[in-house]
Amino acid sequence: MSKVAMFVFNGSPTCFVHVLLNALDMHARGVEVRIVMEGESTRLVEQLAQPDNWLNGLWQKACALNLVEGVCKACAQKLAARPVAESNNLALLDDMNGHPGMAAFREKGYEIITF
């Protein structure tokens, strides 16, 4: 089985829709997928969790399938997104000086894709 970790830095919803679509598609094809939200993307959680948001359905599917690894602890703190991430039960990732490191994913055989 192939493995892909998607590190998302871009905070644009029109970028994030492609992350969700690709993650769900790859998962359906048997790929082990993990979404890691970094930088500005940590601010998206509040929007994504809103039932009337156009991305909520895809977000809920990705969460239900456990595709979202979590959000960067340092970035969520800096950008005031930590409380929303925590209230949505997202893991705060901090294995590399407060940020989620790519090296650990590489060591586990993941291909890294950045957005």
C-alpha atoms as an extended CHARMM CRD file, in Angstrom:
* protein
*
       115  EXT
         1         1  MET       CA              0.0000000000        0.0000000000        0.0000000000  PROA      1               0.0000000000
         2         2  SER       CA              1.3170000000        3.4460000000       -0.8490000000  PROA      2               0.0000000000
         3         3  LYS       CA              1.2770000000        6.2760000000        1.6860000000  PROA      3               0.0000000000
         4         4  VAL       CA              0.8460000000       10.0140000000        1.1530000000  PROA      4               0.0000000000
         5         5  ALA       CA              1.0810000000       12.8310000000        3.7030000000  PROA      5               0.0000000000
         6         6  MET       CA             -0.4070000000       16.1040000000        2.4940000000  PROA      6               0.0000000000
         7         7  PHE       CA              1.1120000000       19.0960000000        4.2800000000  PROA      7               0.0000000000
         8         8  VAL       CA             -1.2210000000       22.0500000000        3.7210000000  PROA      8               0.0000000000
         9         9  PHE       CA              0.1590000000       25.5530000000        4.3210000000  PROA      9               0.0000000000
        10        10  ASN       CA             -2.2280000000       27.5100000000        2.0850000000  PROA      10              0.0000000000
        11        11  GLY       CA             -5.2260000000       28.9980000000        3.8770000000  PROA      11              0.0000000000
        12        12  SER       CA             -7.4100000000       29.3680000000        0.7980000000  PROA      12              0.0000000000
        13        13  PRO       CA            -10.6280000000       27.3280000000        0.7700000000  PROA      13              0.0000000000
        14        14  THR       CA            -10.2960000000       26.9460000000       -3.0070000000  PROA      14              0.0000000000
        15        15  CYS       CA             -6.9270000000       25.2940000000       -2.4350000000  PROA      15              0.0000000000
        16        16  PHE       CA             -8.1770000000       23.1640000000        0.4380000000  PROA      16              0.0000000000
        17        17  VAL       CA            -11.0270000000       21.7110000000       -1.6220000000  PROA      17              0.0000000000
        18        18  HSD       CA             -8.3550000000       20.0500000000       -3.7800000000  PROA      18              0.0000000000
        19        19  VAL       CA             -6.6780000000       18.6320000000       -0.6850000000  PROA      19              0.0000000000
        20        20  LEU       CA             -9.9600000000       17.0980000000        0.4470000000  PROA      20              0.0000000000
        21        21  LEU       CA            -10.9200000000       15.8010000000       -2.9950000000  PROA      21              0.0000000000
        22        22  ASN       CA             -7.5160000000       14.2260000000       -3.5800000000  PROA      22              0.0000000000
        23        23  ALA       CA             -7.3300000000       12.7530000000       -0.0860000000  PROA      23              0.0000000000
        24        24  LEU       CA            -10.7580000000       11.1430000000       -0.4440000000  PROA      24              0.0000000000
        25        25  ASP       CA             -9.9940000000        9.8960000000       -3.9550000000  PROA      25              0.0000000000
        26        26  MET       CA             -6.6340000000        8.4040000000       -2.9590000000  PROA      26              0.0000000000
        27        27  HSD       CA             -8.1760000000        6.8030000000        0.1110000000  PROA      27              0.0000000000
        28        28  ALA       CA            -10.8750000000        5.2210000000       -2.0830000000  PROA      28              0.0000000000
        29        29  ARG       CA             -8.0770000000        3.8050000000       -4.2770000000  PROA      29              0.0000000000
        30        30  GLY       CA             -6.3460000000        2.1700000000       -1.3130000000  PROA      30              0.0000000000
        31        31  VAL       CA             -3.7250000000        4.8150000000       -0.5330000000  PROA      31              0.0000000000
        32        32  GLU       CA             -3.0140000000        5.5610000000        3.1240000000  PROA      32              0.0000000000
        33        33  VAL       CA             -3.5430000000        9.3230000000        3.3460000000  PROA      33              0.0000000000
        34        34  ARG       CA             -2.8030000000       11.7900000000        6.1430000000  PROA      34              0.0000000000
        35        35  ILE       CA             -3.6630000000       15.5160000000        6.0400000000  PROA      35              0.0000000000
        36        36  VAL       CA             -1.4470000000       17.8100000000        8.1130000000  PROA      36              0.0000000000
        37        37  MET       CA             -2.6240000000       21.4140000000        8.4790000000  PROA      37              0.0000000000
        38        38  GLU       CA              0.2080000000       23.9310000000        8.8110000000  PROA      38              0.0000000000
        39        39  GLY       CA              0.5080000000       27.7140000000        8.6580000000  PROA      39              0.0000000000
        40        40  GLU       CA             -2.5180000000       29.6340000000        7.3890000000  PROA      40              0.0000000000
        41        41  SER       CA             -4.5040000000       26.4500000000        6.7810000000  PROA      41              0.0000000000
        42        42  THR       CA             -4.9820000000       26.0800000000       10.5470000000  PROA      42              0.0000000000
        43        43  ARG       CA             -7.4100000000       29.0030000000       10.3610000000  PROA      43              0.0000000000
        44        44  LEU       CA             -9.6790000000       27.0340000000        8.0260000000  PROA      44              0.0000000000
        45        45  VAL       CA            -10.9090000000       24.6630000000       10.7270000000  PROA      45              0.0000000000
        46        46  GLU       CA            -13.4790000000       27.1530000000       12.0020000000  PROA      46              0.0000000000
        47        47  GLN       CA            -14.9750000000       27.5350000000        8.5080000000  PROA      47              0.0000000000
        48        48  LEU       CA            -14.7940000000       23.8430000000        7.6710000000  PROA      48              0.0000000000
        49        49  ALA       CA            -16.6850000000       22.8910000000       10.8270000000  PROA      49              0.0000000000
        50        50  GLN       CA            -19.6550000000       25.1310000000        9.9780000000  PROA      50              0.0000000000
        51        51  PRO       CA            -22.5600000000       22.9750000000        8.7030000000  PROA      51              0.0000000000
        52        52  ASP       CA            -23.4880000000       25.5820000000        6.0700000000  PROA      52              0.0000000000
        53        53  ASN       CA            -19.9260000000       25.8730000000        4.6950000000  PROA      53              0.0000000000
        54        54  TRP       CA            -19.5640000000       24.5570000000        1.1430000000  PROA      54              0.0000000000
        55        55  LEU       CA            -16.6250000000       22.3590000000        2.2160000000  PROA      55              0.0000000000
        56        56  ASN       CA            -18.2360000000       20.9160000000        5.3430000000  PROA      56              0.0000000000
        57        57  GLY       CA            -19.4730000000       17.7150000000        3.6750000000  PROA      57              0.0000000000
        58        58  LEU       CA            -16.0330000000       16.8440000000        2.3000000000  PROA      58              0.0000000000
        59        59  TRP       CA            -14.4040000000       17.8490000000        5.6040000000  PROA      59              0.0000000000
        60        60  GLN       CA            -16.7730000000       15.6280000000        7.5800000000  PROA      60              0.0000000000
        61        61  LYS       CA            -16.0260000000       12.6790000000        5.2510000000  PROA      61              0.0000000000
        62        62  ALA       CA            -12.2730000000       13.1680000000        5.6200000000  PROA      62              0.0000000000
        63        63  CYS       CA            -12.5770000000       13.3970000000        9.4170000000  PROA      63              0.0000000000
        64        64  ALA       CA            -14.8590000000       10.3680000000        9.6110000000  PROA      64              0.0000000000
        65        65  LEU       CA            -12.3010000000        8.3560000000        7.6350000000  PROA      65              0.0000000000
        66        66  ASN       CA             -9.5530000000        9.5710000000       10.0190000000  PROA      66              0.0000000000
        67        67  LEU       CA             -7.6000000000       11.1920000000        7.1770000000  PROA      67              0.0000000000
        68        68  VAL       CA             -6.8150000000       14.3730000000        9.1290000000  PROA      68              0.0000000000
        69        69  GLU       CA             -3.6630000000       13.8240000000       11.1790000000  PROA      69              0.0000000000
        70        70  GLY       CA             -4.0320000000       17.1920000000       12.9130000000  PROA      70              0.0000000000
        71        71  VAL       CA             -2.9030000000       20.7980000000       12.9690000000  PROA      71              0.0000000000
        72        72  CYS       CA              0.4070000000       22.4530000000       13.7010000000  PROA      72              0.0000000000
        73        73  LYS       CA              0.4520000000       23.3620000000       17.3750000000  PROA      73              0.0000000000
        74        74  ALA       CA              2.7200000000       26.4080000000       16.9450000000  PROA      74              0.0000000000
        75        75  CYS       CA              0.8460000000       27.8230000000       13.9600000000  PROA      75              0.0000000000
        76        76  ALA       CA             -2.5680000000       27.2240000000       15.5180000000  PROA      76              0.0000000000
        77        77  GLN       CA             -1.3810000000       29.0290000000       18.6490000000  PROA      77              0.0000000000
        78        78  LYS       CA              0.1600000000       31.9360000000       16.7290000000  PROA      78              0.0000000000
        79        79  LEU       CA             -2.8850000000       32.3510000000       14.4640000000  PROA      79              0.0000000000
        80        80  ALA       CA             -5.4520000000       32.0100000000       17.2880000000  PROA      80              0.0000000000
        81        81  ALA       CA             -6.8100000000       28.7810000000       15.7640000000  PROA      81              0.0000000000
        82        82  ARG       CA             -5.8780000000       26.4770000000       18.6280000000  PROA      82              0.0000000000
        83        83  PRO       CA             -9.1760000000       26.6990000000       20.5690000000  PROA      83              0.0000000000
        84        84  VAL       CA            -11.1800000000       25.8130000000       17.4650000000  PROA      84              0.0000000000
        85        85  ALA       CA             -8.8290000000       22.9500000000       16.5830000000  PROA      85              0.0000000000
        86        86  GLU       CA             -9.1160000000       21.5830000000       20.1170000000  PROA      86              0.0000000000
        87        87  SER       CA            -12.9110000000       21.9550000000       20.2060000000  PROA      87              0.0000000000
        88        88  ASN       CA            -13.0360000000       19.9740000000       16.9480000000  PROA      88              0.0000000000
        89        89  ASN       CA            -10.9100000000       17.2010000000       18.4970000000  PROA      89              0.0000000000
        90        90  LEU       CA             -7.9720000000       17.7270000000       16.1430000000  PROA      90              0.0000000000
        91        91  ALA       CA             -4.5510000000       16.6290000000       17.3310000000  PROA      91              0.0000000000
        92        92  LEU       CA             -1.9860000000       19.3740000000       17.9240000000  PROA      92              0.0000000000
        93        93  LEU       CA              1.1650000000       18.2370000000       16.1340000000  PROA      93              0.0000000000
        94        94  ASP       CA              4.4750000000       19.4440000000       17.5290000000  PROA      94              0.0000000000
        95        95  ASP       CA              7.2330000000       16.8530000000       17.0870000000  PROA      95              0.0000000000
        96        96  MET       CA              9.6170000000       19.3440000000       15.3930000000  PROA      96              0.0000000000
        97        97  ASN       CA             10.1290000000       22.3870000000       17.6210000000  PROA      97              0.0000000000
        98        98  GLY       CA              6.3880000000       22.9300000000       17.9800000000  PROA      98              0.0000000000
        99        99  HSD       CA              5.6010000000       22.1060000000       14.3320000000  PROA      99              0.0000000000
       100       100  PRO       CA              4.7800000000       18.7920000000       12.6480000000  PROA      100             0.0000000000
       101       101  GLY       CA              7.9150000000       17.4200000000       11.0640000000  PROA      101             0.0000000000
       102       102  MET       CA              8.0230000000       15.8040000000        7.6500000000  PROA      102             0.0000000000
       103       103  ALA       CA             10.9690000000       13.5640000000        8.5510000000  PROA      103             0.0000000000
       104       104  ALA       CA              8.8640000000       11.2760000000       10.7520000000  PROA      104             0.0000000000
       105       105  PHE       CA              6.4300000000       10.7350000000        7.8880000000  PROA      105             0.0000000000
       106       106  ARG       CA              9.2940000000       10.0480000000        5.4680000000  PROA      106             0.0000000000
       107       107  GLU       CA             10.7400000000        7.4940000000        7.9010000000  PROA      107             0.0000000000
       108       108  LYS       CA              7.3740000000        5.7090000000        7.8650000000  PROA      108             0.0000000000
       109       109  GLY       CA              7.3750000000        5.5420000000        4.0720000000  PROA      109             0.0000000000
       110       110  TYR       CA              5.0840000000        8.4550000000        3.2740000000  PROA      110             0.0000000000
       111       111  GLU       CA              5.4260000000       10.5010000000        0.1180000000  PROA      111             0.0000000000
       112       112  ILE       CA              5.1450000000       14.1940000000        1.0610000000  PROA      112             0.0000000000
       113       113  ILE       CA              2.9390000000       16.5080000000       -0.9840000000  PROA      113             0.0000000000
       114       114  THR       CA              2.7110000000       20.1960000000       -0.0600000000  PROA      114             0.0000000000
       115       115  PHE       CA             -0.1000000000       22.6080000000       -0.8010000000  PROA      115             0.0000000000
